């Protein structure tokens, strides 16, 4: 058996990917790294659910449980959510605005590697039982790392430092990508693509990029302050030396709550592209969708202290943050109604991407409603730090974000690979995941309402927590099965999926006007755009959109 | 990125410089928790990467020529599209598009009221051997004399109570009939189901919760089986009468002149 002389070796292929500055390859590497860490963080979640399935369980020790909890949260937010979303933005924004690459291709590569190395640094902390070069073990202070738990007195060794430094490294990467997205969107749009003609996906990622620039800064500042506290004996967060533990919470949540919107807005972007195509209708109320997206971005910067209703703020402070949190529901509601209005009367095709978006609509509605409940300060005083909150934000980030991510993968996989994902396996994935997700997280609302605190390692029998936790843990099995179907579908389709062609969904944005996968330069000739649906105009020369816009 | 020679195009050249720079920054920080040597290696890698990066873009950007590939053909779609024009029928309609006339609601209320009254009188005859019992009980809602009357008095004819009960029953029946006329077009499926079964059961629940305040005498003496039956009788009859009426289109798609009630010149 001899290798074909024209076929590059594995090393050559690997080298091409490692040194690439092509936005599409970098986007795919972002997504691939995010999916790898998704499996890691999902395994950590499964370990936690096994531990909590029974009262007084000793599947893992309290220390290991805390490490699992910390790494699960940190990984899911920083090394799964953001890389996958920035990966999609990287891949699609230049294609959608009719550009040949990102504004700064090498900065793009640098940003990706910073993000990946940040994740590697975090997991490097596992090496060495009691410390490789004094490195200690994995971080165990939660993804929020509240002071004074992070002080040297309570967090010995370097585990917390690994957490801090890994987020510093990946934060640099996030800022680099945000700058790149802003420059690409503002400077590289093809002729005719005014801001009012940009796809909603581009608009939403533009808002997200602005938010990343604003919110990563306070997080980075807080990380540096914490590093100074731990290495140089500063007292920013040391309450016994005039510092403030609440100051950390303010810094962290000034980043942390907008971060939720940094994660969910791209989810909205996926839904805003997928729902119209599978409803065969133009998105309803495009200007309102843009305005709502920008409004969400602005308002979300002023809601952070709803995470801190129980720290003892003034009534005026509580009132302000309660009201601002309620207000952020208004533009979000506008978007939900517009998606429904887009579906209404449409010729709906229930392909897998659309199924995931419909699941998203129902589940995100539940998440929004529990969010409004928690925005009421007296209600929050009762349920703060309970499993009700855990259920709420998992409904946002899984029921909302992860479902749209899966929808997006099924939708754009043919563009990236030239092959379709299998619809039957996709449906198995969807239904198992819907059942598993809701079985896991709906019961946790009730566990929280009857008083189960979050972050606990175990609980005593007879408190009414058993049933809800057993249901939640059973749901994990369904979710895991769904992910197996998904992975099998991806691997199988990469090898022998049905050829997709350039435009398998009969879609309307510019990325579908290129071949699948697109060439390295995207467009031989830069397209000229006259409406919000340029590909529609090309396919319907007798009835173009620009006549009506 | 610019056009290259014939059959090719310029693209940014691949480079390892960003990777080396990122690795250097990571090692520089990782040295804080491992060893100073790691930071030193990080500084070296950072400098090497940064210099390489600078040389990629200065004095001129390093590009490579990429061969052009055949472009994807965009075939015209065979599917035509029906477009809605603003102002024409069924364009972004406010539901309901058609409603029942007010007269249908009033007729339904009257018919339902008659059916309900008949059943109430039957109940009086069967349960209390008097057609006036239920009538007097309804009058007790607006008459303190009737409210405090013993059961024997409730079985006697009383002209005042009859007039009072008629007024209460007639007004409520017509109002509920009007409500049916307004609401039924908004419900899916068969109006008789909503008007005849669901709505009576819902307001029976509401009445059960509030009757102690509204009509204590009725609340003390009420027989709920008969009560629900009379409500359903009203609902079924009123709902059917309303549902059998011809619907009329709302004015939402009529021309502005028509909606404004402006009299225009007749061209005939």
Interface residues (C-beta under 8 A of the other chain):
Chain A: X16 X18 X19 X20 X21 X22 X100 X101 X105 X106 X107 X108 X109 X110 X113 X114 X117 X118 X120 X121 X124 X132 X133 X134 X135 X158 X161 X162 X165 X168 X169 X172 X173 X227 X231 X502 X503 X506 X513 X514 X515 X516 X519 X520 X521 X524 X535 X538 X539 X540 X541 X543 X548
Chain B: X1 X9 X11 X12 X13 X14 X15 X16 X17 X18 X19 X21 X22 X23 X25 X26 X29 X30 X32 X33 X34 X35 X53 X56 X57 X66 X68 X69 X70 X71 X72 X73 X74 X75 X76 X77 X80 X81 X83
